Amino acid sequence: RRPSMYKTILVNMLGIMIILFLSQGIYSGEKSSMRGLIIYASENFIEVKWGDNEYEFFFTDGTEVYYKQKKADMNAVRICQIAEVFYSKDREGVRHLERIEIKRSSYCYR
């Protein structure tokens, strides 16, 4: 006896839905890093310029800050610093800071 076309389609659709559901929990985001010049800093995010492009990176509760290879707090982050940022990108393309290492002090004067 052959299964009906309706059952075959239903089983395939169910399989696809299960795979999509499971993949949402597994997806952790793209991880990457870059080095650039901090051109804007606030309590929520920083903007980093690299070449002709500017990128926004948002702080999280788990963001680690390092200055001169020592752990520091968010107050160490200022404009005009050269920094290396380690981040993950979510499904919407938002970059979340995991770690920021300040490589060179600020050369801006207030």
LUMFI-726416 format. One record per atom (N, C-alpha, C): x negated, z, y negated; atom name. Coordinates in nm, 3 decimals, m for minus. Atoms other than C-alpha are relative to their C-alpha. Layout:
N
<pt <X; Z; Y>; CA>
...
END
This chain:
110
<pt <m0.084; 0.000; 0.119>; N>
<pt <0.000; 0.000; 0.000>; CA>
<pt <m0.088; 0.000; m0.125>; C>
<pt <0.078; 0.013; 0.124>; N>
<pt <m0.136; m0.093; m0.348>; CA>
<pt <0.058; 0.092; m0.107>; C>
<pt <m0.052; m0.081; 0.112>; N>
<pt <m0.116; 0.146; m0.646>; CA>
<pt <0.059; m0.091; m0.107>; C>
<pt <m0.064; 0.081; 0.103>; N>
<pt <0.105; 0.023; m0.922>; CA>
<pt <m0.093; m0.014; m0.121>; C>
<pt <0.079; 0.025; 0.119>; N>
<pt <m0.046; m0.119; m1.239>; CA>
<pt <0.014; 0.117; m0.098>; C>
<pt <m0.027; m0.113; 0.089>; N>
<pt <0.115; 0.167; m1.433>; CA>
<pt <m0.087; 0.120; 0.036>; C>
<pt <0.083; m0.114; m0.043>; N>
<pt <m0.068; 0.433; m1.226>; CA>
<pt <m0.147; m0.025; m0.032>; C>
<pt <0.139; 0.033; 0.027>; N>
<pt <m0.400; 0.254; m1.263>; CA>
<pt <m0.032; 0.016; m0.148>; C>
<pt <0.020; m0.013; 0.144>; N>
<pt <m0.366; 0.232; m1.641>; CA>
<pt <0.004; 0.146; m0.042>; C>
<pt <m0.013; m0.141; 0.034>; N>
<pt <m0.255; 0.594; m1.662>; CA>
<pt <m0.125; 0.080; 0.039>; C>
<pt <0.120; m0.071; m0.047>; N>
<pt <m0.552; 0.721; m1.456>; CA>
<pt <m0.121; m0.037; m0.088>; C>
<pt <0.111; 0.043; 0.086>; N>
<pt <m0.798; 0.515; m1.664>; CA>
<pt <0.009; 0.062; m0.139>; C>
<pt <m0.019; m0.061; 0.132>; N>
<pt <m0.649; 0.640; m1.992>; CA>
<pt <m0.034; 0.149; 0.004>; C>
<pt <0.028; m0.143; m0.015>; N>
<pt <m0.668; 0.999; m1.868>; CA>
<pt <m0.150; 0.024; 0.009>; C>
<pt <0.146; m0.011; m0.012>; N>
<pt <m1.034; 0.950; m1.773>; CA>
<pt <m0.069; m0.018; m0.134>; C>
<pt <0.059; 0.025; 0.133>; N>
<pt <m1.118; 0.810; m2.116>; CA>
<pt <0.026; 0.119; m0.092>; C>
<pt <m0.032; m0.115; 0.085>; N>
<pt <m0.940; 1.099; m2.289>; CA>
<pt <m0.085; 0.121; 0.037>; C>
<pt <0.083; m0.113; m0.044>; N>
<pt <m1.132; 1.356; m2.082>; CA>
<pt <m0.143; m0.019; m0.049>; C>
<pt <0.137; 0.028; 0.045>; N>
<pt <m1.465; 1.189; m2.163>; CA>
<pt <m0.012; 0.021; m0.150>; C>
<pt <0.003; m0.019; 0.145>; N>
<pt <m1.384; 1.181; m2.536>; CA>
<pt <0.008; 0.147; m0.037>; C>
<pt <m0.015; m0.143; 0.028>; N>
<pt <m1.276; 1.545; m2.533>; CA>
<pt <m0.130; 0.075; 0.029>; C>
<pt <0.125; m0.069; m0.036>; N>
<pt <m1.592; 1.661; m2.355>; CA>
<pt <m0.115; m0.039; m0.091>; C>
<pt <0.112; 0.044; 0.084>; N>
<pt <m1.823; 1.453; m2.573>; CA>
<pt <0.004; 0.065; m0.138>; C>
<pt <m0.007; m0.067; 0.130>; N>
<pt <m1.697; 1.626; m2.890>; CA>
<pt <m0.069; 0.134; 0.005>; C>
<pt <0.065; m0.130; m0.014>; N>
<pt <m1.822; 1.962; m2.764>; CA>
<pt <m0.149; m0.013; 0.020>; C>
<pt <0.141; 0.019; m0.030>; N>
<pt <m2.156; 1.823; m2.653>; CA>
<pt <m0.076; m0.050; m0.122>; C>
<pt <0.066; 0.061; 0.115>; N>
<pt <m2.235; 1.634; m2.976>; CA>
<pt <m0.052; 0.107; m0.094>; C>
<pt <0.059; m0.101; 0.087>; N>
<pt <m2.475; 1.846; m3.179>; CA>
<pt <m0.053; m0.060; m0.130>; C>
<pt <0.047; 0.062; 0.122>; N>
<pt <m2.569; 1.596; m3.445>; CA>
<pt <m0.141; m0.053; 0.012>; C>
<pt <0.131; 0.062; 0.004>; N>
<pt <m2.871; 1.386; m3.520>; CA>
<pt <m0.096; 0.094; m0.073>; C>
<pt <0.099; m0.087; 0.063>; N>
<pt <m3.183; 1.590; m3.598>; CA>
<pt <m0.117; m0.084; m0.049>; C>
<pt <0.109; 0.076; 0.058>; N>
<pt <m3.460; 1.467; m3.822>; CA>
<pt <m0.073; 0.084; m0.103>; C>
<pt <0.072; m0.068; 0.107>; N>
<pt <m3.708; 1.562; m4.092>; CA>
<pt <m0.051; m0.105; m0.099>; C>
<pt <0.059; 0.087; 0.101>; N>
<pt <m3.849; 1.416; m4.411>; CA>
<pt <m0.074; 0.085; m0.102>; C>
<pt <0.078; m0.068; 0.105>; N>
<pt <m4.088; 1.505; m4.691>; CA>
<pt <0.030; m0.069; m0.131>; C>
<pt <m0.029; 0.060; 0.128>; N>
<pt <m4.008; 1.456; m5.055>; CA>
<pt <m0.005; 0.101; m0.113>; C>
<pt <0.001; m0.081; 0.121>; N>
<pt <m3.972; 1.594; m5.407>; CA>
<pt <0.139; 0.058; m0.025>; C>
<pt <m0.128; m0.064; 0.030>; N>
<pt <m3.697; 1.847; m5.479>; CA>
<pt <0.034; m0.030; m0.146>; C>
<pt <m0.039; 0.036; 0.137>; N>
<pt <m3.512; 1.712; m5.785>; CA>
<pt <0.120; 0.080; m0.048>; C>
<pt <m0.112; m0.086; 0.039>; N>
<pt <m3.214; 1.950; m5.781>; CA>
<pt <0.010; 0.111; 0.104>; C>
<pt <m0.015; m0.113; m0.091>; N>
<pt <m3.163; 2.296; m5.634>; CA>
<pt <0.111; 0.091; m0.050>; C>
<pt <m0.107; m0.094; 0.032>; N>
<pt <m2.852; 2.515; m5.628>; CA>
<pt <0.012; 0.096; 0.118>; C>
<pt <m0.017; m0.095; m0.111>; N>
<pt <m2.728; 2.796; m5.407>; CA>
<pt <0.065; m0.065; 0.121>; C>
<pt <m0.069; 0.068; m0.110>; N>
<pt <m2.535; 2.544; m5.192>; CA>
<pt <m0.080; m0.115; 0.061>; C>
<pt <0.072; 0.117; m0.051>; N>
<pt <m2.762; 2.241; m5.160>; CA>
<pt <m0.118; m0.034; m0.088>; C>
<pt <0.111; 0.056; 0.077>; N>
<pt <m3.077; 2.064; m5.271>; CA>
<pt <0.007; m0.152; 0.008>; C>
<pt <0.017; 0.144; m0.003>; N>
<pt <m3.147; 1.703; m5.358>; CA>
<pt <m0.149; m0.028; 0.010>; C>
<pt <0.139; 0.036; m0.022>; N>
<pt <m3.470; 1.551; m5.235>; CA>
<pt <m0.016; m0.149; m0.022>; C>
<pt <0.029; 0.141; 0.028>; N>
<pt <m3.617; 1.225; m5.363>; CA>
<pt <m0.114; m0.044; 0.090>; C>
<pt <0.102; 0.059; m0.084>; N>
<pt <m3.811; 1.011; m5.122>; CA>
<pt <0.002; m0.149; m0.027>; C>
<pt <0.001; 0.140; 0.041>; N>
<pt <m3.917; 0.671; m5.251>; CA>
<pt <0.103; m0.023; m0.108>; C>
<pt <m0.106; 0.029; 0.097>; N>
<pt <m3.626; 0.517; m5.440>; CA>
<pt <0.131; 0.069; 0.035>; C>
<pt <m0.124; m0.061; m0.048>; N>
<pt <m3.368; 0.721; m5.248>; CA>
<pt <0.006; 0.150; m0.026>; C>
<pt <m0.025; m0.142; 0.020>; N>
<pt <m3.215; 1.062; m5.314>; CA>
<pt <0.096; 0.047; 0.108>; C>
<pt <m0.080; m0.053; m0.110>; N>
<pt <m3.069; 1.276; m5.036>; CA>
<pt <0.044; 0.143; m0.029>; C>
<pt <m0.052; m0.137; 0.013>; N>
<pt <m2.851; 1.590; m5.038>; CA>
<pt <m0.011; 0.070; 0.134>; C>
<pt <0.012; m0.085; m0.120>; N>
<pt <m2.919; 1.871; m4.790>; CA>
<pt <0.071; 0.132; m0.031>; C>
<pt <m0.079; m0.120; 0.023>; N>
<pt <m2.675; 2.161; m4.760>; CA>
<pt <m0.055; 0.119; 0.078>; C>
<pt <0.045; m0.123; m0.064>; N>
<pt <m2.786; 2.517; m4.687>; CA>
<pt <0.107; 0.050; 0.096>; C>
<pt <m0.089; m0.067; m0.094>; N>
<pt <m2.633; 2.699; m4.390>; CA>
<pt <m0.043; 0.146; 0.009>; C>
<pt <0.038; m0.141; m0.019>; N>
<pt <m2.638; 3.066; m4.290>; CA>
<pt <m0.131; 0.012; 0.077>; C>
<pt <0.120; m0.005; m0.081>; N>
<pt <m2.923; 2.982; m4.053>; CA>
<pt <m0.120; m0.071; m0.059>; C>
<pt <0.112; 0.072; 0.062>; N>
<pt <m3.144; 2.789; m4.298>; CA>
<pt <m0.119; 0.093; m0.018>; C>
<pt <0.124; m0.077; 0.017>; N>
<pt <m3.504; 2.913; m4.288>; CA>
<pt <m0.082; m0.064; m0.111>; C>
<pt <0.084; 0.048; 0.110>; N>
<pt <m3.729; 2.884; m4.594>; CA>
<pt <m0.141; 0.054; 0.021>; C>
<pt <0.141; m0.040; m0.012>; N>
<pt <m4.109; 2.888; m4.574>; CA>
<pt <m0.075; m0.048; m0.124>; C>
<pt <0.083; 0.031; 0.115>; N>
<pt <m4.347; 2.899; m4.868>; CA>
<pt <m0.141; 0.050; 0.029>; C>
<pt <0.139; m0.031; m0.035>; N>
<pt <m4.724; 2.891; m4.814>; CA>
<pt <m0.008; 0.054; 0.142>; C>
<pt <m0.003; m0.030; m0.143>; N>
<pt <m4.655; 2.914; m4.440>; CA>
<pt <0.049; 0.141; 0.032>; C>
<pt <m0.059; m0.132; m0.023>; N>
<pt <m4.475; 3.250; m4.480>; CA>
<pt <0.149; m0.009; m0.025>; C>
<pt <m0.144; 0.000; 0.016>; N>
<pt <m4.107; 3.318; m4.447>; CA>
<pt <0.036; 0.049; m0.140>; C>
<pt <m0.041; m0.034; 0.136>; N>
<pt <m3.937; 3.332; m4.788>; CA>
<pt <0.152; m0.004; m0.008>; C>
<pt <m0.146; 0.009; 0.018>; N>
<pt <m3.586; 3.354; m4.931>; CA>
<pt <0.033; m0.123; m0.082>; C>
<pt <m0.047; 0.121; 0.070>; N>
<pt <m3.377; 3.091; m5.104>; CA>
<pt <m0.053; m0.009; m0.143>; C>
<pt <0.050; 0.001; 0.138>; N>
<pt <m3.517; 3.194; m5.446>; CA>
<pt <m0.134; m0.072; m0.013>; C>
<pt <0.128; 0.070; 0.004>; N>
<pt <m3.847; 3.028; m5.351>; CA>
<pt <0.018; m0.150; m0.022>; C>
<pt <m0.027; 0.144; 0.014>; N>
<pt <m3.681; 2.684; m5.367>; CA>
<pt <0.028; m0.032; m0.145>; C>
<pt <m0.014; 0.041; 0.140>; N>
<pt <m3.721; 2.519; m5.709>; CA>
<pt <m0.018; m0.150; m0.012>; C>
<pt <0.021; 0.144; 0.021>; N>
<pt <m3.717; 2.172; m5.855>; CA>
<pt <m0.149; m0.027; m0.019>; C>
<pt <0.138; 0.049; 0.017>; N>
<pt <m4.041; 1.972; m5.870>; CA>
<pt <m0.096; 0.050; 0.108>; C>
<pt <0.085; m0.038; m0.112>; N>
<pt <m4.170; 2.112; m5.542>; CA>
<pt <m0.001; m0.113; 0.102>; C>
<pt <0.008; 0.091; m0.113>; N>
<pt <m4.292; 1.894; m5.260>; CA>
<pt <0.037; 0.084; 0.123>; C>
<pt <m0.047; m0.077; m0.115>; N>
<pt <m4.111; 2.006; m4.944>; CA>
<pt <0.024; m0.092; 0.119>; C>
<pt <m0.040; 0.069; m0.122>; N>
<pt <m4.059; 1.904; m4.586>; CA>
<pt <0.128; 0.068; 0.047>; C>
<pt <m0.129; m0.054; m0.041>; N>
<pt <m3.700; 1.946; m4.474>; CA>
<pt <0.030; m0.044; 0.143>; C>
<pt <m0.043; 0.026; m0.137>; N>
<pt <m3.575; 1.968; m4.117>; CA>
<pt <0.151; 0.020; 0.001>; C>
<pt <m0.145; m0.004; 0.015>; N>
<pt <m3.207; 1.893; m4.085>; CA>
<pt <0.070; m0.063; 0.119>; C>
<pt <m0.086; 0.069; m0.096>; N>
<pt <m2.921; 1.789; m3.863>; CA>
<pt <0.111; m0.066; m0.079>; C>
<pt <m0.105; 0.074; 0.067>; N>
<pt <m2.657; 1.537; m3.956>; CA>
<pt <0.124; 0.005; 0.087>; C>
<pt <m0.123; m0.008; m0.078>; N>
<pt <m2.297; 1.589; m3.851>; CA>
<pt <0.070; m0.136; 0.008>; C>
<pt <m0.074; 0.126; m0.021>; N>
<pt <m2.038; 1.325; m3.759>; CA>
<pt <0.037; m0.070; m0.130>; C>
<pt <m0.036; 0.058; 0.130>; N>
<pt <m1.944; 1.276; m4.126>; CA>
<pt <m0.121; m0.046; m0.079>; C>
<pt <0.122; 0.042; 0.068>; N>
<pt <m2.308; 1.213; m4.221>; CA>
<pt <m0.056; 0.106; m0.095>; C>
<pt <0.048; m0.108; 0.086>; N>
<pt <m2.355; 1.548; m4.402>; CA>
<pt <m0.127; 0.058; 0.061>; C>
<pt <0.129; m0.054; m0.046>; N>
<pt <m2.713; 1.675; m4.378>; CA>
<pt <m0.002; 0.152; m0.021>; C>
<pt <0.005; m0.146; 0.003>; N>
<pt <m2.741; 2.048; m4.294>; CA>
<pt <m0.144; 0.046; 0.021>; C>
<pt <0.139; m0.048; m0.006>; N>
<pt <m3.074; 2.219; m4.363>; CA>
<pt <m0.016; 0.103; 0.110>; C>
<pt <0.036; m0.100; m0.099>; N>
<pt <m3.221; 2.399; m4.066>; CA>
<pt <m0.123; 0.078; m0.046>; C>
<pt <0.125; m0.062; 0.044>; N>
<pt <m3.561; 2.466; m4.220>; CA>
<pt <m0.054; m0.081; m0.116>; C>
<pt <0.067; 0.066; 0.111>; N>
<pt <m3.741; 2.389; m4.543>; CA>
<pt <m0.137; 0.064; m0.017>; C>
<pt <0.137; m0.047; 0.019>; N>
<pt <m4.118; 2.417; m4.583>; CA>
<pt <m0.051; m0.053; m0.133>; C>
<pt <0.050; 0.040; 0.132>; N>
<pt <m4.245; 2.413; m4.940>; CA>
<pt <m0.149; m0.024; 0.013>; C>
<pt <0.140; 0.040; m0.020>; N>
<pt <m4.574; 2.226; m4.932>; CA>
<pt <m0.083; 0.011; m0.127>; C>
<pt <0.074; m0.007; 0.126>; N>
<pt <m4.669; 2.224; m5.302>; CA>
<pt <0.088; 0.068; m0.104>; C>
<pt <m0.073; m0.074; 0.103>; N>
<pt <m4.567; 2.452; m5.589>; CA>
<pt <0.059; m0.093; m0.104>; C>
<pt <m0.066; 0.076; 0.105>; N>
<pt <m4.350; 2.336; m5.873>; CA>
<pt <m0.097; m0.030; m0.112>; C>
<pt <0.084; 0.037; 0.115>; N>
<pt <m4.525; 2.146; m6.149>; CA>
<pt <0.083; m0.009; m0.127>; C>
<pt <m0.087; 0.004; 0.119>; N>
<pt <m4.225; 2.167; m6.387>; CA>
<pt <m0.013; 0.130; m0.077>; C>
<pt <0.003; m0.118; 0.086>; N>
<pt <m4.226; 2.405; m6.679>; CA>
<pt <0.134; 0.013; m0.067>; C>
<pt <m0.130; m0.024; 0.064>; N>
<pt <m3.914; 2.564; m6.823>; CA>
<pt <m0.017; 0.033; m0.145>; C>
END
